[in-house]
Amino acid sequence: MVRISEAITEDHRELESLYRTIVNSEDADEQTRFQNQFTWELARHAVAEEMVVHPVIEKVLPDGKETTDRDRREHSTIKEMLDVFQDLNCSDARFLPTITVLMDGLTQHMREETVELVNLESYLALEESEQLAESLRSTKIFVPSQSHPEIRQPPYETAAGLLTAPLDHLQDLFKKWPEDKGDPME
């Protein structure tokens, strides 16, 4: 079993790797495949984190409400940028600048989040942290795989997100994916 900090760090590393592949590739097909994978990973990660980790942070940390309010604002900005990026064609002049700005904001958020997670884990037993990581993993199965920044207000974002997820997953069936990543729907 992994702790929640390890699970989230693993997601962050995956996003960084996908980003590097996109910006270093000169092959349009490869960029499109990895754009789809990046969008899929980030959208699911953000929503699952909001559903699973934010309530625990609010409950456990002394400044939990302020922390999650800031995280939600940052997630909102990231989701808005992801919404633009997910619909761009890799031949669009905005493609690389958009993902670069998105990744810059995401990198800053990930740094702050690392500190938050260390703080959170100081309040959790090992088993609680592992259960939280498992809950995050399983929640990612049911959440949207595209950015929907218009769905913002808790608890409505949870209900609306769960309603949009099947439509996103249907659209995912018709997208190109990195061959070495396997089918993300499996």
N, CA and C atoms as an extended XYZ file, in Angstrom:
558
Properties=species:S:1:pos:R:3:atomname:S:1:resname:S:1:resid:I:1 pbc="F F F"
N         0.844       -1.186        0.000 N   MET     1
C         0.000        0.000        0.000 CA  MET     1
C         0.890        1.251        0.000 C   MET     1
N         0.359        2.310       -0.578 N   VAL     2
C         1.081        3.575       -0.612 CA  VAL     2
C         0.328        4.607        0.217 C   VAL     2
N         1.066        5.563        0.717 N   ARG     3
C         0.473        6.662        1.474 CA  ARG     3
C        -0.122        7.667        0.480 C   ARG     3
N        -0.983        8.541        0.983 N   ILE     4
C        -1.628        9.522        0.116 CA  ILE     4
C        -0.599       10.445       -0.540 C   ILE     4
N         0.426       10.813        0.185 N   SER     5
C         1.447       11.688       -0.412 CA  SER     5
C         2.155       10.989       -1.568 C   SER     5
N         2.391        9.698       -1.430 N   GLU     6
C         3.048        8.938       -2.507 CA  GLU     6
C         2.128        8.811       -3.716 C   GLU     6
N         0.855        8.576       -3.486 N   ALA     7
C        -0.103        8.444       -4.589 CA  ALA     7
C        -0.207        9.748       -5.377 C   ALA     7
N        -0.286       10.849       -4.672 N   ILE     8
C        -0.401       12.143       -5.354 CA  ILE     8
C         0.907       12.501       -6.048 C   ILE     8
N         2.023       12.232       -5.407 N   THR     9
C         3.326       12.494       -6.035 CA  THR     9
C         3.486       11.657       -7.300 C   THR     9
N         3.025       10.429       -7.267 N   GLU    10
C         3.080        9.573       -8.461 CA  GLU    10
C         2.265       10.190       -9.603 C   GLU    10
N         1.077       10.703       -9.300 N   ASP    11
C         0.269       11.384      -10.313 CA  ASP    11
C         1.011       12.599      -10.863 C   ASP    11
N         1.639       13.367       -9.980 N   HIS    12
C         2.367       14.557      -10.410 CA  HIS    12
C         3.516       14.195      -11.348 C   HIS    12
N         4.230       13.147      -11.002 N   ARG    13
C         5.351       12.715      -11.855 CA  ARG    13
C         4.859       12.253      -13.230 C   ARG    13
N         3.716       11.578      -13.245 N   GLU    14
C         3.133       11.144      -14.516 CA  GLU    14
C         2.777       12.352      -15.367 C   GLU    14
N         2.178       13.364      -14.784 N   LEU    15
C         1.822       14.584      -15.523 CA  LEU    15
C         3.068       15.278      -16.062 C   LEU    15
N         4.111       15.346      -15.255 N   GLU    16
C         5.364       15.952      -15.718 CA  GLU    16
C         5.955       15.180      -16.885 C   GLU    16
N         5.907       13.860      -16.825 N   SER    17
C         6.425       13.024      -17.904 CA  SER    17
C         5.619       13.213      -19.196 C   SER    17
N         4.311       13.251      -19.070 N   LEU    18
C         3.463       13.469      -20.244 CA  LEU    18
C         3.729       14.833      -20.855 C   LEU    18
N         3.866       15.834      -20.020 N   TYR    19
C         4.177       17.188      -20.493 CA  TYR    19
C         5.488       17.192      -21.287 C   TYR    19
N         6.527       16.586      -20.721 N   ARG    20
C         7.823       16.556      -21.421 CA  ARG    20
C         7.707       15.864      -22.781 C   ARG    20
N         6.940       14.796      -22.833 N   THR    21
C         6.761       14.103      -24.116 CA  THR    21
C         6.085       15.020      -25.127 C   THR    21
N         5.060       15.724      -24.702 N   ILE    22
C         4.327       16.620      -25.606 CA  ILE    22
C         5.235       17.716      -26.142 C   ILE    22
N         5.939       18.411      -25.255 N   VAL    23
C         6.727       19.564      -25.713 CA  VAL    23
C         7.996       19.151      -26.452 C   VAL    23
N         8.482       17.944      -26.238 N   ASN    24
C         9.694       17.502      -26.919 CA  ASN    24
C         9.415       16.762      -28.220 C   ASN    24
N         8.169       16.441      -28.467 N   SER    25
C         7.823       15.698      -29.673 CA  SER    25
C         7.642       16.644      -30.861 C   SER    25
N         8.012       16.153      -32.019 N   GLU    26
C         7.761       16.889      -33.253 CA  GLU    26
C         6.761       16.136      -34.122 C   GLU    26
N         6.200       15.075      -33.587 N   ASP    27
C         5.245       14.242      -34.305 CA  ASP    27
C         3.824       14.601      -33.863 C   ASP    27
N         3.011       15.058      -34.792 N   ALA    28
C         1.658       15.520      -34.482 CA  ALA    28
C         0.803       14.411      -33.870 C   ALA    28
N         0.916       13.215      -34.401 N   ASP    29
C         0.131       12.104      -33.873 CA  ASP    29
C         0.524       11.812      -32.425 C   ASP    29
N         1.815       11.797      -32.153 N   GLU    30
C         2.279       11.547      -30.788 CA  GLU    30
C         1.818       12.662      -29.845 C   GLU    30
N         1.911       13.895      -30.291 N   GLN    31
C         1.466       15.011      -29.447 CA  GLN    31
C        -0.028       14.892      -29.128 C   GLN    31
N        -0.824       14.523      -30.116 N   THR    32
C        -2.266       14.371      -29.902 CA  THR    32
C        -2.553       13.253      -28.913 C   THR    32
N        -1.895       12.135      -29.076 N   ARG    33
C        -2.097       11.001      -28.164 CA  ARG    33
C        -1.741       11.386      -26.720 C   ARG    33
N        -0.614       12.058      -26.563 N   PHE    34
C        -0.175       12.435      -25.218 CA  PHE    34
C        -0.969       13.630      -24.674 C   PHE    34
N        -1.495       14.461      -25.537 N   GLN    35
C        -2.417       15.520      -25.110 CA  GLN    35
C        -3.663       14.886      -24.489 C   GLN    35
N        -4.194       13.872      -25.147 N   ASN    36
C        -5.364       13.171      -24.615 CA  ASN    36
C        -5.052       12.521      -23.269 C   ASN    36
N        -3.890       11.891      -23.170 N   GLN    37
C        -3.493       11.233      -21.924 CA  GLN    37
C        -3.283       12.263      -20.809 C   GLN    37
N        -2.628       13.366      -21.120 N   PHE    38
C        -2.390       14.429      -20.144 CA  PHE    38
C        -3.720       14.971      -19.618 C   PHE    38
N        -4.640       15.260      -20.529 N   THR    39
C        -5.958       15.773      -20.148 CA  THR    39
C        -6.675       14.770      -19.259 C   THR    39
N        -6.660       13.524      -19.682 N   TRP    40
C        -7.326       12.447      -18.937 CA  TRP    40
C        -6.769       12.342      -17.519 C   TRP    40
N        -5.446       12.347      -17.401 N   GLU    41
C        -4.793       12.213      -16.090 CA  GLU    41
C        -5.079       13.417      -15.198 C   GLU    41
N        -4.924       14.617      -15.741 N   LEU    42
C        -5.076       15.817      -14.914 CA  LEU    42
C        -6.521       16.049      -14.496 C   LEU    42
N        -7.459       15.866      -15.400 N   ALA    43
C        -8.872       16.079      -15.056 CA  ALA    43
C        -9.299       15.122      -13.946 C   ALA    43
N        -8.951       13.870      -14.089 N   ARG    44
C        -9.336       12.868      -13.089 CA  ARG    44
C        -8.641       13.116      -11.750 C   ARG    44
N        -7.371       13.457      -11.809 N   HIS    45
C        -6.607       13.722      -10.589 CA  HIS    45
C        -7.219       14.884       -9.811 C   HIS    45
N        -7.500       15.979      -10.490 N   ALA    46
C        -8.004       17.179       -9.817 CA  ALA    46
C        -9.350       16.917       -9.139 C   ALA    46
N       -10.272       16.297       -9.861 N   VAL    47
C       -11.603       16.063       -9.301 CA  VAL    47
C       -11.540       15.048       -8.159 C   VAL    47
N       -10.790       13.980       -8.338 N   ALA    48
C       -10.680       12.974       -7.271 CA  ALA    48
C       -10.033       13.576       -6.024 C   ALA    48
N        -9.047       14.399       -6.217 N   GLU    49
C        -8.399       15.060       -5.081 CA  GLU    49
C        -9.399       15.951       -4.337 C   GLU    49
N       -10.207       16.673       -5.095 N   GLU    50
C       -11.212       17.544       -4.480 CA  GLU    50
C       -12.253       16.733       -3.699 C   GLU    50
N       -12.621       15.592       -4.234 N   MET    51
C       -13.641       14.768       -3.589 CA  MET    51
C       -13.113       13.989       -2.385 C   MET    51
N       -11.873       13.535       -2.460 N   VAL    52
C       -11.342       12.622       -1.446 CA  VAL    52
C       -10.430       13.326       -0.438 C   VAL    52
N        -9.489       14.105       -0.929 N   VAL    53
C        -8.466       14.669       -0.054 CA  VAL    53
C        -8.921       15.972        0.605 C   VAL    53
N        -9.580       16.835       -0.140 N   HIS    54
C        -9.987       18.119        0.435 CA  HIS    54
C       -10.852       17.985        1.693 C   HIS    54
N       -11.846       17.101        1.713 N   PRO    55
C       -12.631       16.976        2.949 CA  PRO    55
C       -11.791       16.555        4.161 C   PRO    55
N       -10.795       15.717        3.930 N   VAL    56
C        -9.936       15.278        5.031 CA  VAL    56
C        -9.052       16.433        5.493 C   VAL    56
N        -8.516       17.193        4.563 N   ILE    57
C        -7.706       18.357        4.928 CA  ILE    57
C        -8.540       19.330        5.757 C   ILE    57
N        -9.767       19.593        5.317 N   GLU    58
C       -10.641       20.512        6.055 CA  GLU    58
C       -10.909       20.009        7.473 C   GLU    58
N       -11.080       18.720        7.606 N   LYS    59
C       -11.420       18.130        8.900 CA  LYS    59
C       -10.214       18.044        9.837 C   LYS    59
N        -9.053       17.726        9.294 N   VAL    60
C        -7.899       17.371       10.117 CA  VAL    60
C        -6.953       18.542       10.401 C   VAL    60
N        -6.679       19.368        9.409 N   LEU    61
C        -5.692       20.427        9.596 CA  LEU    61
C        -6.305       21.650       10.275 C   LEU    61
N        -5.559       22.293       11.162 N   PRO    62
C        -6.071       23.491       11.824 CA  PRO    62
C        -6.474       24.596       10.839 C   PRO    62
N        -5.736       24.737        9.751 N   ASP    63
C        -6.058       25.742        8.722 CA  ASP    63
C        -6.653       25.072        7.484 C   ASP    63
N        -7.329       23.961        7.687 N   GLY    64
C        -7.824       23.144        6.582 CA  GLY    64
C        -8.762       23.861        5.632 C   GLY    64
N        -9.669       24.653        6.161 N   LYS    65
C       -10.634       25.362        5.307 CA  LYS    65
C        -9.907       26.357        4.409 C   LYS    65
N        -8.986       27.110        4.963 N   GLU    66
C        -8.217       28.078        4.168 CA  GLU    66
C        -7.369       27.358        3.114 C   GLU    66
N        -6.790       26.244        3.501 N   THR    67
C        -5.959       25.458        2.574 CA  THR    67
C        -6.785       24.957        1.398 C   THR    67
N        -7.949       24.381        1.681 N   THR    68
C        -8.759       23.843        0.573 CA  THR    68
C        -9.388       24.958       -0.252 C   THR    68
N        -9.696       26.083        0.358 N   ASP    69
C       -10.207       27.216       -0.432 CA  ASP    69
C        -9.152       27.669       -1.438 C   ASP    69
N        -7.897       27.766       -0.981 N   ARG    70
C        -6.808       28.158       -1.886 CA  ARG    70
C        -6.608       27.090       -2.970 C   ARG    70
N        -6.622       25.811       -2.560 N   ASP    71
C        -6.464       24.724       -3.532 CA  ASP    71
C        -7.575       24.752       -4.579 C   ASP    71
N        -8.790       25.003       -4.144 N   ARG    72
C        -9.911       25.051       -5.098 CA  ARG    72
C        -9.750       26.193       -6.097 C   ARG    72
N        -9.275       27.341       -5.613 N   ARG    73
C        -9.024       28.465       -6.542 CA  ARG    73
C        -7.950       28.078       -7.561 C   ARG    73
N        -6.887       27.443       -7.072 N   GLU    74
C        -5.815       27.012       -7.976 CA  GLU    74
C        -6.327       25.954       -8.950 C   GLU    74
N        -7.098       25.005       -8.457 N   HIS    75
C        -7.681       23.970       -9.325 CA  HIS    75
C        -8.584       24.611      -10.373 C   HIS    75
N        -9.331       25.610       -9.980 N   SER    76
C       -10.227       26.289      -10.914 CA  SER    76
C        -9.439       26.907      -12.068 C   SER    76
N        -8.356       27.573      -11.753 N   THR    77
C        -7.507       28.180      -12.787 CA  THR    77
C        -6.913       27.100      -13.689 C   THR    77
N        -6.428       26.026      -13.079 N   ILE    78
C        -5.837       24.922      -13.852 CA  ILE    78
C        -6.893       24.281      -14.747 C   ILE    78
N        -8.100       24.073      -14.236 N   LYS    79
C        -9.173       23.464      -15.031 CA  LYS    79
C        -9.562       24.363      -16.207 C   LYS    79
N        -9.568       25.672      -15.999 N   GLU    80
C        -9.889       26.591      -17.099 CA  GLU    80
C        -8.840       26.504      -18.196 C   GLU    80
N        -7.571       26.439      -17.802 N   MET    81
C        -6.505       26.316      -18.801 CA  MET    81
C        -6.549       24.948      -19.476 C   MET    81
N        -6.850       23.902      -18.715 N   LEU    82
C        -6.961       22.562      -19.298 CA  LEU    82
C        -8.128       22.509      -20.277 C   LEU    82
N        -9.209       23.212      -19.970 N   ASP    83
C       -10.363       23.262      -20.861 CA  ASP    83
C        -9.967       23.824      -22.228 C   ASP    83
N        -9.132       24.836      -22.239 N   VAL    84
C        -8.646       25.406      -23.501 CA  VAL    84
C        -7.720       24.419      -24.195 C   VAL    84
N        -6.752       23.881      -23.431 N   PHE    85
C        -5.749       22.981      -24.012 CA  PHE    85
C        -6.357       21.717      -24.592 C   PHE    85
N        -7.324       21.122      -23.914 N   GLN    86
C        -7.871       19.835      -24.350 CA  GLN    86
C        -8.541       19.918      -25.712 C   GLN    86
N        -8.950       21.111      -26.122 N   ASP    87
C        -9.631       21.265      -27.403 CA  ASP    87
C        -8.735       21.803      -28.518 C   ASP    87
N        -7.479       22.072      -28.206 N   LEU    88
C        -6.573       22.596      -29.228 CA  LEU    88
C        -6.019       21.480      -30.100 C   LEU    88
N        -5.877       21.775      -31.361 N   ASN    89
C        -5.173       20.880      -32.268 CA  ASN    89
C        -3.696       21.161      -32.104 C   ASN    89
N        -2.874       20.141      -32.165 N   CYS    90
C        -1.441       20.344      -31.954 CA  CYS    90
C        -0.806       21.240      -33.019 C   CYS    90
N        -1.495       21.449      -34.155 N   SER    91
C        -0.980       22.357      -35.178 CA  SER    91
C        -1.316       23.820      -34.885 C   SER    91
N        -2.157       24.047      -33.899 N   ASP    92
C        -2.542       25.397      -33.499 CA  ASP    92
C        -1.332       26.088      -32.858 C   ASP    92
N        -1.080       27.331      -33.226 N   ALA    93
C         0.059       28.076      -32.688 CA  ALA    93
C        -0.037       28.235      -31.169 C   ALA    93
N        -1.218       28.101      -30.597 N   ARG    94
C        -1.401       28.242      -29.147 CA  ARG    94
C        -1.123       26.949      -28.383 C   ARG    94
N        -0.951       25.835      -29.092 N   PHE    95
C        -0.832       24.527      -28.448 CA  PHE    95
C         0.295       24.474      -27.417 C   PHE    95
N         1.538       24.683      -27.843 N   LEU    96
C         2.669       24.580      -26.921 CA  LEU    96
C         2.679       25.704      -25.882 C   LEU    96
N         2.395       26.955      -26.264 N   PRO    97
C         2.338       27.989      -25.222 CA  PRO    97
C         1.262       27.719      -24.172 C   PRO    97
N         0.140       27.164      -24.583 N   THR    98
C        -0.944       26.897      -23.637 CA  THR    98
C        -0.544       25.819      -22.637 C   THR    98
N         0.022       24.728      -23.119 N   ILE    99
C         0.415       23.679      -22.163 CA  ILE    99
C         1.586       24.137      -21.295 C   ILE    99
N         2.434       24.997      -21.820 N   THR   100
C         3.557       25.493      -21.022 CA  THR   100
C         3.060       26.368      -19.873 C   THR   100
N         2.137       27.262      -20.157 N   VAL   101
C         1.559       28.105      -19.100 CA  VAL   101
C         0.790       27.237      -18.106 C   VAL   101
N         0.037       26.270      -18.613 N   LEU   102
C        -0.700       25.344      -17.766 CA  LEU   102
C         0.256       24.600      -16.838 C   LEU   102
N         1.333       24.094      -17.390 N   MET   103
C         2.281       23.318      -16.589 CA  MET   103
C         3.012       24.198      -15.587 C   MET   103
N         3.297       25.446      -15.941 N   ASP   104
C         3.931       26.361      -14.985 CA  ASP   104
C         3.044       26.538      -13.753 C   ASP   104
N         1.759       26.782      -13.968 N   GLY   105
C         0.820       26.926      -12.854 CA  GLY   105
C         0.671       25.633      -12.074 C   GLY   105
N         0.624       24.531      -12.784 N   LEU   106
C         0.486       23.226      -12.150 CA  LEU   106
C         1.724       22.896      -11.315 C   LEU   106
N         2.899       23.229      -11.812 N   THR   107
C         4.138       22.960      -11.076 CA  THR   107
C         4.156       23.724       -9.760 C   THR   107
N         3.755       24.981       -9.797 N   GLN   108
C         3.693       25.773       -8.565 CA  GLN   108
C         2.695       25.148       -7.581 C   GLN   108
N         1.541       24.754       -8.097 N   HIS   109
C         0.523       24.120       -7.253 CA  HIS   109
C         1.052       22.816       -6.647 C   HIS   109
N         1.760       22.035       -7.430 N   MET   110
C         2.285       20.755       -6.942 CA  MET   110
C         3.311       20.974       -5.837 C   MET   110
N         4.130       22.028       -5.947 N   ARG   111
C         5.103       22.333       -4.891 CA  ARG   111
C         4.389       22.639       -3.574 C   ARG   111
N         3.375       23.496       -3.657 N   GLU   112
C         2.608       23.857       -2.461 CA  GLU   112
C         1.900       22.630       -1.883 C   GLU   112
N         1.388       21.813       -2.758 N   GLU   113
C         0.649       20.634       -2.330 CA  GLU   113
C         1.557       19.633       -1.615 C   GLU   113
N         2.795       19.538       -2.027 N   THR   114
C         3.745       18.642       -1.374 CA  THR   114
C         3.889       19.009        0.100 C   THR   114
N         3.991       20.293        0.386 N   VAL   115
C         4.090       20.761        1.768 CA  VAL   115
C         2.797       20.443        2.524 C   VAL   115
N         1.650       20.674        1.888 N   GLU   116
C         0.355       20.375        2.508 CA  GLU   116
C         0.238       18.896        2.865 C   GLU   116
N         0.700       18.033        1.976 N   LEU   117
C         0.576       16.592        2.202 CA  LEU   117
C         1.464       16.114        3.343 C   LEU   117
N         2.650       16.684        3.449 N   VAL   118
C         3.527       16.338        4.566 CA  VAL   118
C         2.831       16.742        5.868 C   VAL   118
N         2.236       17.920        5.876 N   ASN   119
C         1.501       18.392        7.048 CA  ASN   119
C         0.315       17.473        7.347 C   ASN   119
N        -0.449       17.122        6.305 N   LEU   120
C        -1.601       16.249        6.487 CA  LEU   120
C        -1.182       14.902        7.071 C   LEU   120
N        -0.136       14.322        6.542 N   GLU   121
C         0.284       12.994        6.997 CA  GLU   121
C         0.780       13.003        8.444 C   GLU   121
N         1.196       14.155        8.926 N   SER   122
C         1.605       14.225       10.332 CA  SER   122
C         0.402       14.066       11.264 C   SER   122
N        -0.807       14.237       10.716 N   TYR   123
C        -2.035       14.090       11.502 CA  TYR   123
C        -2.718       12.741       11.262 C   TYR   123
N        -2.233       11.956       10.321 N   LEU   124
C        -2.891       10.697        9.966 CA  LEU   124
C        -2.057        9.496       10.407 C   LEU   124
N        -2.738        8.439       10.791 N   ALA   125
C        -2.067        7.159       11.011 CA  ALA   125
C        -1.722        6.572        9.641 C   ALA   125
N        -0.757        5.679        9.605 N   LEU   126
C        -0.345        5.051        8.352 CA  LEU   126
C        -1.540        4.433        7.631 C   LEU   126
N        -2.382        3.723        8.360 N   GLU   127
C        -3.540        3.059        7.755 CA  GLU   127
C        -4.515        4.077        7.150 C   GLU   127
N        -4.696        5.190        7.828 N   GLU   128
C        -5.591        6.236        7.306 CA  GLU   128
C        -5.044        6.813        6.007 C   GLU   128
N        -3.746        7.044        5.968 N   SER   129
C        -3.109        7.575        4.769 CA  SER   129
C        -3.227        6.590        3.609 C   SER   129
N        -3.008        5.316        3.901 N   GLU   130
C        -3.122        4.283        2.865 CA  GLU   130
C        -4.557        4.152        2.370 C   GLU   130
N        -5.519        4.230        3.271 N   GLN   131
C        -6.927        4.160        2.866 CA  GLN   131
C        -7.309        5.363        2.013 C   GLN   131
N        -6.773        6.511        2.356 N   LEU   132
C        -7.030        7.722        1.576 CA  LEU   132
C        -6.461        7.576        0.163 C   LEU   132
N        -5.273        7.007        0.057 N   ALA   133
C        -4.658        6.775       -1.258 CA  ALA   133
C        -5.497        5.809       -2.085 C   ALA   133
N        -5.990        4.754       -1.458 N   GLU   134
C        -6.835        3.783       -2.165 CA  GLU   134
C        -8.147        4.427       -2.592 C   GLU   134
N        -8.706        5.247       -1.750 N   SER   135
C        -9.945        5.952       -2.089 CA  SER   135
C        -9.722        6.898       -3.270 C   SER   135
N        -8.589        7.581       -3.285 N   LEU   136
C        -8.250        8.461       -4.409 CA  LEU   136
C        -8.180        7.653       -5.706 C   LEU   136
N        -7.477        6.513       -5.645 N   ARG   137
C        -7.326        5.662       -6.826 CA  ARG   137
C        -8.677        5.186       -7.338 C   ARG   137
N        -9.520        4.708       -6.461 N   SER   138
C       -10.811        4.176       -6.903 CA  SER   138
C       -11.761        5.284       -7.352 C   SER   138
N       -11.674        6.450       -6.769 N   THR   139
C       -12.537        7.562       -7.172 CA  THR   139
C       -12.213        8.014       -8.593 C   THR   139
N       -10.952        7.944       -8.977 N   LYS   140
C       -10.554        8.368      -10.327 CA  LYS   140
C       -11.250        7.550      -11.419 C   LYS   140
N       -11.760        6.395      -11.069 N   ILE   141
C       -12.466        5.553      -12.044 CA  ILE   141
C       -13.794        6.184      -12.444 C   ILE   141
N       -14.421        6.908      -11.521 N   PHE   142
C       -15.789        7.384      -11.719 CA  PHE   142
C       -15.933        8.853      -12.058 C   PHE   142
N       -14.848        9.587      -12.088 N   VAL   143
C       -14.935       11.037      -12.293 CA  VAL   143
C       -14.718       11.409      -13.756 C   VAL   143
N       -15.049       12.654      -14.111 N   PRO   144
C       -14.866       13.089      -15.504 CA  PRO   144
C       -13.409       12.983      -15.950 C   PRO   144
N       -13.231       12.739      -17.235 N   SER   145
C       -11.890       12.638      -17.805 CA  SER   145
C       -11.577       13.825      -18.714 C   SER   145
N       -12.419       14.834      -18.650 N   GLN   146
C       -12.218       16.097      -19.362 CA  GLN   146
C       -12.403       17.211      -18.338 C   GLN   146
N       -11.879       18.378      -18.651 N   SER   147
C       -12.062       19.513      -17.763 CA  SER   147
C       -13.443       20.112      -17.981 C   SER   147
N       -14.103       20.407      -16.893 N   HIS   148
C       -15.415       21.076      -16.913 CA  HIS   148
C       -15.363       22.218      -15.900 C   HIS   148
N       -14.663       23.309      -16.242 N   PRO   149
C       -14.462       24.375      -15.261 CA  PRO   149
C       -15.742       25.088      -14.846 C   PRO   149
N       -16.795       24.927      -15.607 N   GLU   150
C       -18.054       25.584      -15.263 CA  GLU   150
C       -18.729       24.933      -14.060 C   GLU   150
N       -18.296       23.740      -13.697 N   ILE   151
C       -18.844       23.022      -12.539 CA  ILE   151
C       -17.906       23.302      -11.368 C   ILE   151
N       -18.273       24.261      -10.503 N   ARG   152
C       -17.319       24.707       -9.497 CA  ARG   152
C       -17.753       24.580       -8.057 C   ARG   152
N       -18.994       24.688       -7.767 N   GLN   153
C       -19.422       24.824       -6.389 CA  GLN   153
C       -19.685       23.480       -5.701 C   GLN   153
N       -18.924       23.201       -4.641 N   PRO   154
C       -19.255       22.004       -3.867 CA  PRO   154
C       -20.613       22.198       -3.205 C   PRO   154
N       -21.468       21.245       -3.077 N   PRO   155
C       -21.319       19.854       -3.473 CA  PRO   155
C       -21.772       19.603       -4.902 C   PRO   155
N       -22.181       20.658       -5.614 N   TYR   156
C       -22.709       20.493       -6.968 CA  TYR   156
C       -21.663       19.957       -7.930 C   TYR   156
N       -20.401       20.333       -7.715 N   GLU   157
C       -19.354       19.857       -8.607 CA  GLU   157
C       -19.249       18.338       -8.562 C   GLU   157
N       -19.497       17.755       -7.414 N   THR   158
C       -19.436       16.296       -7.281 CA  THR   158
C       -20.565       15.641       -8.054 C   THR   158
N       -21.782       16.100       -7.833 N   ALA   159
C       -22.937       15.514       -8.524 CA  ALA   159
C       -22.852       15.742      -10.026 C   ALA   159
N       -22.557       16.959      -10.430 N   ALA   160
C       -22.470       17.259      -11.861 CA  ALA   160
C       -21.312       16.509      -12.503 C   ALA   160
N       -20.207       16.404      -11.777 N   GLY   161
C       -19.061       15.666      -12.296 CA  GLY   161
C       -19.381       14.210      -12.536 C   GLY   161
N       -20.093       13.611      -11.596 N   LEU   162
C       -20.462       12.203      -11.756 CA  LEU   162
C       -21.445       12.017      -12.907 C   LEU   162
N       -22.248       13.037      -13.198 N   LEU   163
C       -23.173       12.958      -14.336 CA  LEU   163
C       -22.452       13.140      -15.673 C   LEU   163
N       -21.403       13.965      -15.699 N   THR   164
C       -20.685       14.198      -16.951 CA  THR   164
C       -19.671       13.098      -17.262 C   THR   164
N       -19.236       12.371      -16.250 N   ALA   165
C       -18.210       11.345      -16.440 CA  ALA   165
C       -18.569       10.321      -17.515 C   ALA   165
N       -19.801        9.762      -17.530 N   PRO   166
C       -20.107        8.775      -18.574 CA  PRO   166
C       -19.990        9.348      -19.992 C   PRO   166
N       -20.360       10.609      -20.166 N   LEU   167
C       -20.227       11.231      -21.487 CA  LEU   167
C       -18.763       11.406      -21.861 C   LEU   167
N       -17.957       11.819      -20.897 N   ASP   168
C       -16.522       11.940      -21.150 CA  ASP   168
C       -15.934       10.583      -21.527 C   ASP   168
N       -16.318        9.558      -20.790 N   HIS   169
C       -15.760        8.219      -21.036 CA  HIS   169
C       -16.186        7.688      -22.403 C   HIS   169
N       -17.384        8.048      -22.833 N   LEU   170
C       -17.841        7.670      -24.170 CA  LEU   170
C       -16.991        8.365      -25.231 C   LEU   170
N       -16.734        9.654      -25.047 N   GLN   171
C       -15.876       10.384      -25.983 CA  GLN   171
C       -14.470        9.802      -26.004 C   GLN   171
N       -13.986        9.356      -24.850 N   ASP   172
C       -12.640        8.786      -24.761 CA  ASP   172
C       -12.467        7.565      -25.662 C   ASP   172
N       -13.548        6.853      -25.902 N   LEU   173
C       -13.472        5.667      -26.757 CA  LEU   173
C       -13.044        5.991      -28.184 C   LEU   173
N       -13.252        7.243      -28.597 N   PHE   174
C       -12.972        7.638      -29.971 CA  PHE   174
C       -11.702        8.470      -30.105 C   PHE   174
N       -10.918        8.551      -29.063 N   LYS   175
C        -9.684        9.323      -29.086 CA  LYS   175
C        -8.485        8.418      -29.305 C   LYS   175
N        -7.407        9.045      -29.730 N   LYS   176
C        -6.133        8.348      -29.866 CA  LYS   176
C        -5.394        8.440      -28.539 C   LYS   176
N        -4.735        7.320      -28.172 N   TRP   177
C        -4.013        7.245      -26.910 CA  TRP   177
C        -2.598        6.775      -27.162 C   TRP   177
N        -1.668        7.113      -26.277 N   PRO   178
C        -0.301        6.594      -26.424 CA  PRO   178
C        -0.323        5.082      -26.411 C   PRO   178
N         0.332        4.479      -27.365 N   GLU   179
C         0.302        3.033      -27.494 CA  GLU   179
C         0.971        2.337      -26.318 C   GLU   179
N         2.031        2.914      -25.795 N   ASP   180
C         2.731        2.266      -24.680 CA  ASP   180
C         2.019        2.472      -23.351 C   ASP   180
N         0.972        3.295      -23.325 N   LYS   181
C         0.214        3.527      -22.095 CA  LYS   181
C        -0.956        2.562      -21.980 C   LYS   181
N        -1.299        1.921      -23.066 N   GLY   182
C        -2.476        1.041      -23.044 CA  GLY   182
C        -3.749        1.868      -23.102 C   GLY   182
N        -4.855        1.208      -23.126 N   ASP   183
C        -6.143        1.870      -23.174 CA  ASP   183
C        -6.477        2.422      -21.801 C   ASP   183
N        -6.660        3.748      -21.675 N   PRO   184
C        -6.939        4.314      -20.352 CA  PRO   184
C        -8.294        3.862      -19.806 C   PRO   184
N        -9.132        3.312      -20.650 N   MET   185
C       -10.443        2.893      -20.203 CA  MET   185
C       -10.398        1.510      -19.545 C   MET   185
N        -9.270        0.841      -19.600 N   GLU   186
C        -9.162       -0.495      -18.990 CA  GLU   186
C        -8.831       -0.391      -17.525 C   GLU   186
